[in-house]
């Protein structure tokens, strides 16, 4: 799937907050219950999560995410390399258990 079409699919989900709507960084907040609908779209672009929620982050996971604040056990990391570009999706659950932040990053 092309990256621009992937972002368009993500934009179709009802978000509680749109934090960034740029191709290099798309970030939005959804209800935790809606994450079950968002994950399949993420997987169409990235494949399976590199680090699923509930698993301890490896040293590689930590290295890949250090520029974004690192990654904890309860967070999810999707990652894809393509030519000279790197794509990330980070899913950060909120402490209230009701919301999650989904961040998609394109970096060179």
Phi and psi restraints in degrees (value plus and minus 20) as a CYANA .aco file:
   2 UNK   PHI     -89.3   -49.3
   2 UNK   PSI     126.4   166.4
   3 UNK   PHI     -80.0   -40.0
   3 UNK   PSI     -63.5   -23.5
   4 UNK   PHI     -83.5   -43.5
   4 UNK   PSI     -57.9   -17.9
   5 UNK   PHI     -90.4   -50.4
   5 UNK   PSI     -56.3   -16.3
   6 UNK   PHI     -79.4   -39.4
   6 UNK   PSI     -67.4   -27.4
   7 UNK   PHI     -82.5   -42.5
   7 UNK   PSI     -58.9   -18.9
   8 UNK   PHI     -81.2   -41.2
   8 UNK   PSI     -59.1   -19.1
   9 UNK   PHI     -83.2   -43.2
   9 UNK   PSI     -62.7   -22.7
  10 UNK   PHI     -84.2   -44.2
  10 UNK   PSI     -54.3   -14.3
  11 UNK   PHI     -88.5   -48.5
  11 UNK   PSI     -34.4     5.6
  12 UNK   PHI     -96.0   -56.0
  12 UNK   PSI     -38.2     1.8
  13 UNK   PHI     -96.3   -56.3
  13 UNK   PSI     120.8   160.8
  14 UNK   PHI     -89.0   -49.0
  14 UNK   PSI     102.2   142.2
  15 UNK   PHI    -128.8   -88.8
  15 UNK   PSI     130.4   170.4
  16 UNK   PHI     -98.6   -58.6
  16 UNK   PSI     -47.0    -7.0
  17 UNK   PHI    -179.4  -139.4
  17 UNK   PSI     115.6   155.6
  18 UNK   PHI    -124.6   -84.6
  18 UNK   PSI      92.1   132.1
  19 UNK   PHI    -112.6   -72.6
  19 UNK   PSI     -52.6   -12.6
  20 UNK   PHI    -173.5  -133.5
  20 UNK   PSI     113.1   153.1
  21 UNK   PHI    -145.9  -105.9
  21 UNK   PSI      32.9    72.9
  22 UNK   PHI    -134.4   -94.4
  22 UNK   PSI     128.7   168.7
  23 UNK   PHI     -79.0   -39.0
  23 UNK   PSI     -54.2   -14.2
  24 UNK   PHI     -97.5   -57.5
  24 UNK   PSI     -43.0    -3.0
  25 UNK   PHI    -173.2  -133.2
  25 UNK   PSI      85.9   125.9
  26 UNK   PHI    -130.9   -90.9
  26 UNK   PSI     102.4   142.4
  27 UNK   PHI    -157.9  -117.9
  27 UNK   PSI     111.2   151.2
  28 UNK   PHI    -166.7  -126.7
  28 UNK   PSI     144.7   184.7
  29 UNK   PHI    -137.5   -97.5
  29 UNK   PSI     112.0   152.0
  30 UNK   PHI    -147.1  -107.1
  30 UNK   PSI     143.6   183.6
  31 UNK   PHI     -87.1   -47.1
  31 UNK   PSI     124.2   164.2
  32 UNK   PHI     -74.8   -34.8
  32 UNK   PSI     -59.3   -19.3
  33 UNK   PHI     -82.4   -42.4
  33 UNK   PSI     -48.5    -8.5
  34 UNK   PHI    -101.1   -61.1
  34 UNK   PSI     -29.9    10.1
  35 UNK   PHI     -81.5   -41.5
  35 UNK   PSI     -50.3   -10.3
  36 UNK   PHI     -82.0   -42.0
  36 UNK   PSI     -43.4    -3.4
  37 UNK   PHI    -110.8   -70.8
  37 UNK   PSI     -49.2    -9.2
  38 UNK   PHI     -95.6   -55.6
  38 UNK   PSI     -60.6   -20.6
  39 UNK   PHI     -74.5   -34.5
  39 UNK   PSI     -64.2   -24.2
  40 UNK   PHI     -81.2   -41.2
  40 UNK   PSI     -53.0   -13.0
  41 UNK   PHI     -89.2   -49.2
  41 UNK   PSI     -61.8   -21.8
  42 UNK   PHI     -79.9   -39.9
  42 UNK   PSI     -61.0   -21.0
  43 UNK   PHI     -89.3   -49.3
  43 UNK   PSI     -44.9    -4.9
  44 UNK   PHI     -87.0   -47.0
  44 UNK   PSI     -49.0    -9.0
  45 UNK   PHI    -113.8   -73.8
  45 UNK   PSI     -66.3   -26.3
  46 UNK   PHI    -114.0   -74.0
  46 UNK   PSI     -44.5    -4.5
  47 UNK   PHI      65.7   105.7
  47 UNK   PSI    -184.1  -144.1
  48 UNK   PHI     -85.1   -45.1
  48 UNK   PSI     133.9   173.9
  49 UNK   PHI     -80.5   -40.5
  49 UNK   PSI     117.9   157.9
  50 UNK   PHI     -88.6   -48.6
  50 UNK   PSI     -59.3   -19.3
  51 UNK   PHI    -156.2  -116.2
  51 UNK   PSI      80.5   120.5
  52 UNK   PHI     -91.1   -51.1
  52 UNK   PSI     136.7   176.7
  53 UNK   PHI     -79.2   -39.2
  53 UNK   PSI     121.6   161.6
  54 UNK   PHI      73.4   113.4
  54 UNK   PSI     -25.0    15.0
  55 UNK   PHI    -129.6   -89.6
  55 UNK   PSI     126.4   166.4
  56 UNK   PHI     -89.2   -49.2
  56 UNK   PSI     113.0   153.0
  57 UNK   PHI     -87.7   -47.7
  57 UNK   PSI     116.8   156.8
  58 UNK   PHI    -100.2   -60.2
  58 UNK   PSI     152.3   192.3
  59 UNK   PHI     -84.4   -44.4
  59 UNK   PSI     -54.0   -14.0
  60 UNK   PHI     -86.0   -46.0
  60 UNK   PSI     -62.1   -22.1
  61 UNK   PHI     -79.0   -39.0
  61 UNK   PSI     -65.5   -25.5
  62 UNK   PHI     -84.0   -44.0
  62 UNK   PSI     -61.6   -21.6
  63 UNK   PHI     -84.2   -44.2
  63 UNK   PSI     -63.3   -23.3
  64 UNK   PHI     -86.6   -46.6
  64 UNK   PSI     -46.7    -6.7
  65 UNK   PHI    -126.6   -86.6
  65 UNK   PSI     -20.3    19.7
  66 UNK   PHI     -80.4   -40.4
  66 UNK   PSI     -52.5   -12.5
  67 UNK   PHI     -88.8   -48.8
  67 UNK   PSI     -35.5     4.5
  68 UNK   PHI    -131.0   -91.0
  68 UNK   PSI      -6.0    34.0
  69 UNK   PHI      79.9   119.9
  69 UNK   PSI     -13.5    26.5
  70 UNK   PHI      63.3   103.3
  70 UNK   PSI    -191.6  -151.6
  71 UNK   PHI    -164.4  -124.4
  71 UNK   PSI     119.8   159.8
  72 UNK   PHI    -126.2   -86.2
  72 UNK   PSI     150.9   190.9
  73 UNK   PHI     -80.5   -40.5
  73 UNK   PSI     -54.5   -14.5
  74 UNK   PHI    -104.1   -64.1
  74 UNK   PSI     -19.3    20.7
  75 UNK   PHI    -122.1   -82.1
  75 UNK   PSI     141.8   181.8
  76 UNK   PHI    -137.8   -97.8
  76 UNK   PSI     122.0   162.0
  77 UNK   PHI    -146.0  -106.0
  77 UNK   PSI     104.2   144.2
  78 UNK   PHI    -126.8   -86.8
  78 UNK   PSI     124.3   164.3
  79 UNK   PHI    -169.6  -129.6
  79 UNK   PSI     120.9   160.9
  80 UNK   PHI    -169.8  -129.8
  80 UNK   PSI     113.8   153.8
  81 UNK   PHI    -126.5   -86.5
  81 UNK   PSI     116.8   156.8
  82 UNK   PHI    -166.2  -126.2
  82 UNK   PSI      93.2   133.2
  83 UNK   PHI      34.2    74.2
  83 UNK   PSI    -137.4   -97.4
  84 UNK   PHI    -124.3   -84.3
  84 UNK   PSI      -5.8    34.2
  85 UNK   PHI    -130.7   -90.7
  85 UNK   PSI     131.3   171.3
  86 UNK   PHI    -144.7  -104.7
  86 UNK   PSI     114.4   154.4
  87 UNK   PHI    -140.0  -100.0
  87 UNK   PSI     116.8   156.8
  88 UNK   PHI    -150.7  -110.7
  88 UNK   PSI     128.3   168.3
  89 UNK   PHI    -153.9  -113.9
  89 UNK   PSI     107.6   147.6
  90 UNK   PHI    -137.4   -97.4
  90 UNK   PSI     111.8   151.8
  91 UNK   PHI    -137.6   -97.6
  91 UNK   PSI      97.5   137.5
  92 UNK   PHI    -136.4   -96.4
  92 UNK   PSI      88.6   128.6
  93 UNK   PHI     -91.2   -51.2
  93 UNK   PSI     125.3   165.3
  94 UNK   PHI    -103.7   -63.7
  94 UNK   PSI     137.2   177.2
  95 UNK   PHI     -83.5   -43.5
  95 UNK   PSI     -46.6    -6.6
  96 UNK   PHI     -94.0   -54.0
  96 UNK   PSI     -30.1     9.9
  97 UNK   PHI      53.9    93.9
  97 UNK   PSI     -22.3    17.7
  98 UNK   PHI    -120.8   -80.8
  98 UNK   PSI     -38.7     1.3
  99 UNK   PHI    -156.1  -116.1
  99 UNK   PSI     136.6   176.6
 100 UNK   PHI    -158.5  -118.5
 100 UNK   PSI     125.2   165.2
 101 UNK   PHI    -115.6   -75.6
 101 UNK   PSI     111.0   151.0
 102 UNK   PHI    -134.7   -94.7
 102 UNK   PSI     100.0   140.0
 103 UNK   PHI    -138.9   -98.9
 103 UNK   PSI     110.1   150.1
 104 UNK   PHI    -140.5  -100.5
 104 UNK   PSI     107.0   147.0
 105 UNK   PHI    -147.2  -107.2
 105 UNK   PSI     117.0   157.0
 106 UNK   PHI    -135.8   -95.8
 106 UNK   PSI     102.3   142.3
 107 UNK   PHI    -152.0  -112.0
 107 UNK   PSI     137.7   177.7
